[in-house]
Amino acid sequence: MNREELRSIIKGVIATVPTPFKEDYQVDYGRMTEATHQWIESGVVNGKSIIKVAAAMGEGTALTEHEWSTVIKAVVQAADGRVPVMAAIHYKDTIRVIQDAKIASDLGVIGLQISPPIFNHPTVEDMLRHFDTISDNIDIGILVYNTHWLPGGAIYPDTFRKMSDFEKVVAIKWSPPKGCEYEDIFELKGIFNIIDNADRPVDCGRLGGHGFVSDGISAYPFFYIDVWDMILSGKYEEAEARWNKVVRPLRKISHDWMEISGGEGSFEKALQENMGINMGPPRPPSIQVDSIYMAKLKEAMIDWGWPVPNR
């Protein structure tokens, strides 16, 4: 597919899904298949959303190469064309990214979230060579993850501007790095799809952006898809009010828990479990959200109006 075809797909509400593990921390592929059906039945479908597999929230860095590809295969097969599937590649050098990208492409994903090669401490020119070479060697879309809070991970609008003719770089997962304003990237909205990663989907939509990522999407897709539909309809104040009622307290509970045990996967699994989708424990050193925080989270979810089972 060319850039415009890929841009027409890689947009909307991007559901970063957790990876299920059994009690012995082995991947539960059967549960991954079942969960994929549940996410689709809950609204994660073509034209509304995308499933993103093996990202940080999905404990992608904890997976072996075999597990990574097998998880992707399970989700693509279960999705069966009902929703686009993306995968994530974290912090690898250019050669290994291309190798992984070709594996993922053969398995049926339509795009990849690719993080900068932070362990190479890239200069701007290194960053450009990295994404240019990847773009020239794959047939699927690239969502560039601007991980500016990590050393070597910041990408600024001037650098993205130099990526304008990288054919397969079609989207930017955006939150502003230090010294940059949120609005600065939107001059490139006609070239790249701007996907909000700063808890500002209303601002993103108002400025002409193309979608967002957030905690909790796979737990209750309806809420997030409904908010995005409001934004697309220009109902900005209503969308902002709904967003603030849910995501602000969700973030507070999440941040409080991560002072006890880090890793985004454990908290995402807690949200899923409260909605009746058990995805098992996270892999060590992270631990499962404890009963106190589970109860606090469940109480909040009920207050938000989410259809929590076994209230």
BELTALIN-V602091 format. One record per helix or strand of 2 or more residues. SS is the DSSP state (~ for helix, > for strand). FROM is the first residue (numbers start at 1). TO is the last residue. If there is no record, write none. Layout:
ss-><SS,SS>
from-><FROM,FROM>
to-><TO,TO>
This chain:
ss-><~,>,~,>,~,~,~,>,~,>,~,~,>,~,>,~,>,~,>,~,~,~,~>
from-><3,12,29,49,56,60,65,84,94,111,118,124,141,157,169,182,193,201,211,221,236,264,291>
to-><7,16,41,53,58,62,79,89,107,115,120,137,145,161,174,188,196,206,213,232,258,274,303>
